[in-house]
């Protein structure tokens, strides 16, 4: 078993090594330039996600995707609202990586990693637009009137690459059972145990039951839950981050200066954990940003294809705001909150573990609570309301949202491969994976998930390059 794990680790490190980072960043930069900086339309995308629109989006009228005519679709057709589709995608992408992932990036790559993570998100918006445009353009109508789409449909019906489509869909299912469910439920267990000693089996059963209650309702139920869960958990977590930034507001100019200087300097700026070479900061920040926002991975288009939209351009604009919210906003604010806390109390971060930086930062909220609140507030379970508890609650919400979002992705892949016949079996397997993730060690599962992530990204990116002129044509 150890030899198999070693082989898988080597393959995973190769696939997610420097060549993959170059391919992803190259794709981001290419579509950014060729789309004439589509990122400038983020305000329009936000407006469309919240209020919708009756008129066609920017560019030429929706029509074809590599010869596949979509003009027969009526305006506004689809399964869920554009915002619900966006919320489902955000549920899957806004996860523990926005918290622990950024914490680890800062520890390994220094404060400059925040800058490179942010830049990756900015550039990744263009790639997200391209892949979502293709998937919405090439989606197909099911017998029940709903739409199904995603990179696998583009690969099969436009590029006529059935084998690549099957590989992509199969990888989506495996990633959903690994990183999307079991790894996230493991994170929930860790977050809960941070506050109180509870049996991991109890945590696993509760998480599995809650997951089943949501996903057994189907795609519309998942979208409905995500529509209120994503805004709530984001505001809850960002509220804690803004409190930290407000506490260290006098250090905000220094924080921004350190992040930018560290991004281009090999000199240490904060002793111990943060001082590192610029190349390490670039590699760490870029890789964390790519993993966090999922632009180019091919997962976000699965949700985009189910949306009610007047045109592929409109939904692509809506969907690309997900990358903006995930990386440009969430990861950037997390990074600023952590780095400002490191500047405020550098001594407590000197020998901290890489995954503890956020917890140490949020512990600074304890002093604020003691000043504002009389005494110590106790929750119903006898737990003190402090910074650590707020972060643990955010981690639980983020991980559960990822579980829900990835169940939808896996459902789309199952429908593509086997139709409706295997959905019940998939739901049962997914719920079991959630339970097992809470009680078992997941080093092997995490490594395997990274491997199949790459098997999603590679065919999706090649598909984008082969159809790049189709996307650009609609924007010029």
N, C-alpha and C positions, 0 to 999 in steps of 0.2 A: 504493500500500500504506500509505503514511504517513497518507493521508486516512482510510482505513478504520480504521486503528488509533486515530486521533484521535476518530472517531465512536464506536467501541466504548468507548474510555476515558471519553468524556463520558456515554455511556449507563450504563456501569458505575458511575461516580461518582454519577450521579443515583439509580440503583436502590439503591445501598448508602449513600446519604446519610442525612440526618437523618430523613426519613420512615420509612425501613426500620428505623433504630434505635428510633424511637418505636413502630413496629408490633411489633417483636420484644419490646422491654421491656414494652410494654403487655400483650402476650400473657402474658409471664412473670408480671407482677404480677396480672393477672386470674385466672389459674389458681392462683396461690399463695393468693389471698384466698378464691376460691370453693371450693377444695379444703380449706380450713381448715388451711393450711400443711402440705401433704402431705410436706414436707421432714422433718418430725418422724419419719417412718417410714423414714428412711435406715438406721438400725440393723437394722430388720426386712428391708429390701431386701438388705443385705449378708449377713445370715444365710441368706436364701433363695437367694442366688447361690452361697453356699459349700456349704450343706447341703441345700437344697431343703425341700419340705414336702408333706405329703399332703393337708392340709386347704386349703379355699379361702381366698383372700386376703381382705383387708379389704373391707367394703362388701357389697353384695348379690351374690347368686349370679350367676356369669357367664351372660349370656343373649343380649342383643340389642345390635345396633349400628345404630341408625336403621332398625329393622325387619328387619335381617338376623340371623337366629337362629343362634347359635353353640352352643347348649346340647347339640347332638348330638355334640359333640366329647368324646371320652373324656379323663379326667384324665391328664395326662402325655404326651399325643400331641405329636409334633413331630419335627424332623429332628435337632437337636443339643440338648445340655444347656443349661439356663439360663445357666450360667457360660460355656460355650463361645460362646453368642450374645452375652453381655456382652463377652467377650474379643475377639470379632470386631469389635464396635462400638468398643471401646476402641483396638484396633489402628489403626482408621481415624481416630479422633479425637485420640489421644495422638500427636502428631507433632512436627515441628520447630517448629510454632507455639508449643508449650509452652516452648521454649527461646529461639529467635531472636525469636519473636513477643512474648514478655514483655520481652525485652531491648529491642526496638524501642519497645514501649509505654512503658517507663520513660524511655528517651531522649527521646521526643517529649512524653509527658504527665506526666513526673515520677514520683516514688515513689507518688503518690496513684493513679496508673493501676492499681497492683496491687490497691488496695482496691476500685475500681470493677469490675475484672475479676472479683474474688472475689465481689462482690455479684451480678454478672450470672450467675455459676455457681450461686449459692444460689437465685436466683429461677428460673433456667432449669430447675431440677430439676422444677418443677411442669409446665412445658410438655412436657418429655421424657416425664413420666408420661402426660400426655394423649394425645400422638401415638402412643406405644407401645401404650397401652390400645386405641385405635381400630384400629390395624393388626393386633393379635393377635385382637381380637374379630371382625374382618372378613376374616381370611385364608381361603384356599380350599385344598381338598385336590386334589393332582395325581393323575394316573392311577397313579403309582408309590407312592402313599400318603403322600408328603411334602407339606408345606404351603408355600405361597407367600403372601406378604402384603406390605403396605406402603401408603403413602399413595395410590398409583395405584389400588389395588384399592378403597380406601375411596371415592375420587373417582368411580370408575366404577359400582360396585355399590350404593353408598348414596346418593351425591349425584347419580348419573347424569350426571356431567360427563366424558364420554369424552375430549373434547379437552384438558381440563386434565390428565387422567391421562396422556395421551400426551405432552404437553409436559413433565410432571414426569419421566416415565421416560426420554424422550430427553435431557433435561438431565442426568440421573444418568449416562448413558453418556458424554456429552461431558465432564462434570466428572471422571469416572473416568479418561478418557484424557488429561486435562490435569493438573489439580491432583493427582489421585489416583495417577498413574503417572509421567508425564514430569517434572513439577515435582519430585517426590520423588526420582527418580533423579538429577536435577540436583543436589539437595541432598546426595545421597550422594557424588557426584563432588567437590563443594566440600569436604565434610568429609574425604574421603580425601586430597585435594591439600593440605589444611591440614597434614598430617603428612609426606607423601612425594610426590615427583613421579612420577606414574604416568600412562600414556596414558589419556585419558578414554574412548577406544574400548575399552580392556581393562576398565575399570571398568564401562562400559555392558554389555559382553558378559557379564561375571560376574553383574551384577545381573539381567540379562534371563534368563540360564539359571536362576538361583536362583528367580526369580519363576515361570518356567515350570514348574519342578519342583514348586512348591507349588500353583499354581492349576489345573494340568491334572488334579489329583486331585479337583477339584470342591469343593462347599461343605463337605463333611465334612472333607476334607483341610485346607482353609483354617482351619476352626474348630479342628482339632486343633493346627495349628502356632501359631495365635494363643493357644491356651490356655496354652502354656508360654512363648511369646515375650513376651507382654505383662507377666506378672509379673516375668520375668527382667530385661527392659530397664528396667522401672519401678524395681525395687529397685536395680539398678546405677546408674541416674542419680540417684535420690534419695539413695543412699549418698554420692555426691559432694557433693550439696547440703547434706546433714546435716553432713558434714565441714567445709564452709565455715561453716555456722552455728555449729558447735562452736568453730571457730577464732576466730570473732568473737562468742562467747557473751556477753562483757561488754557488747557493743553491742546486744544483742537488745532490751532495753527501748527504747533510743533508736531502733532500726530501726522497731519497731512504732509508736512515737510519730510519727516522721517520715512514715511511710506514711499514717497516719490524718490528721495535720495537713495534709499536702500534698493530701489528697483534698478538703479543704474550704477551703483557703487559696490565694490567688493569689501569695503570696510565695515567692521562691526559697528552697529549703532545702538544696540541694547545688549549688554553683556550676556554671555551664556547661550541661551536658547535662540536668540534672534540673529546673531552675527554670522553671516554666511556669504559665499561668493555670489556675484550677480547671476552667473549662469545657473546656479542651483535655484535661486529665487525665481528666475524666469521659468525653468522647467517645472518647478513645483507649482507655481501659480497658474501656469497655462494648463497643466494636466488636471489640477483640481477644478479649474473653471470648466474645462471640457467635460469632466465627469459629472459635474454638478448640474449644468444647464441642459445637457443631453442634445444640444444642437449638433446635427449631423449623425446622431445615433440611429434615427429613424423611428423613435418611439412617439414623439409629439405628433407627427402626421396621422397616427392611428386615431387619436382623439379628434383632430381637426376634420377628418373625413366624415365624421358623424354629425357635424354641425349643420343647423339650418342657416343657409347663407345665400345671398343674392348672386355671388360670384366667387370663384376660387381666389381672386385677388383680395377680396374683403376678408375671407377667413384666414388667408395667409398673413394679412396685416394684424388680425386679432391674435393669431397664434404666436407670431414673433414677439409680441409683448410678454409672453411667458418667459422667454430668455432674458428680457429686460428686467422683469420683476425678480427672477430667481438669482441672477448673477450681479447685474448692475446695481440693484437695490439691496436685496437680502445679504448677499455675500459681502458687498462693500460696507454696509452698515455694521455687520458683524466684525469685519476686520478693523474698522475704525474704533469700535467699542473696545475690542481686545487690545489693540495697540495703545490707545489712550490710557487704558488701565495699566499696561506694562510700563508706560512712562510715569504714571502716578505712583506706582509701588513696584519698582523693578526688583526689589529684594525677594519678593515672594514668588517671582517667576524664574529665578535663576536656575533652579534644578528641577523644575516642574516637568512632568511627563507631557508629551506632545498633545495628548487628548484631554489634558486637564486645564488648558489655558482658559477656556471659556468658563469653566466652573470657578476658577480663581478670580476671573474678571467679575462674574456675577456675584461673588461673595462680597464685593465692595458695596453692594446694595444693602447689606445688613445694617451698616451704619446709618444709611439714609432712612431705613424703616424705623430704627430706634429713635431717630430724631422726630420723625413725622408722626409715628403711631405710638400711643401711650401703652407701655408694656410690650409684651410679646404676644402677638396674635397666634392662636392655636387653631388648626383646622379640625374638622370633624374627626379625623383619625389620630389626633394628638400630635400632629406634626407642626413644627414652627414655620410660619410664613417668612421665608428668607430668600436671598438671591439664588441659592442652590436649588430650592424647591421650585422656583419659577422656571429655571432652566430645565430641570427634570420634567416638569409638566410640558414645556415646549417640545422637548425631545420625544415625549410620548405622543403628543399630537402630530408632530411631523412624521414620525415613523408609521403611525397608524394611517395617516393620509397617503403615504407612499404605498402601503399595503393595498389600500383601496384603489389607487390609481393604476398600479401595475396589474391588478386583477382584471381591469378593463382591457389593458394591452394584451394580456394573455388570452382573454376571451376573443378578441379580434383575430388573433393568430389561430386559435382553435377553429373558429368559424371558417377561416380561409382553408385550412387543411382538411377538415372533416365535416364542416357544416354544423347544424344544430345538434347532431346526434351525440356528440361527445362533450357537450357543455356541462352536463350534470357530473360526469366523471371528473372533468377539470375542476369544477367548483369544490368537489369533495377532496381532491388531491391538494388543491390550494389551501383549503382550511386545515388539512392535516399538516402541510408544510409550515403554516403559521404556528401551530402548536409545537411541532418538533423544533422549530427555530428558537423557541423560548426556553427549551430545556436542554439542548445539546450544544456542544462546541461546534463552531461553524467556520473554522479556518479553511477547511477543504471546500465548503460550499461557496465561501467568499471568493476564493481563487478561481473556482470553476465558473462563477458568475462573471468575473472579469473577462475570462476567456470567451464566453459566449456573447458578452457585450461587444467584443471586437468582431465577432462573426456577424453581428448586426450592423456594426458601423461600416465595415469594409464594403459589402455589396451595396449598401445605401449610398455611400460616398461615390462609388464607381457609377451608380445609377445617376446621381446628380451631375457628374461630369459628362456623361454621355448625353444627357438631356439639357445641358446648360443653355443651349441656344433657344430652347423652347421657353425657358423661364425668362431669359433676357428679352426675347422678342415681345413679350407681353408688357414689358416695362419701358419699351422705347417707341 
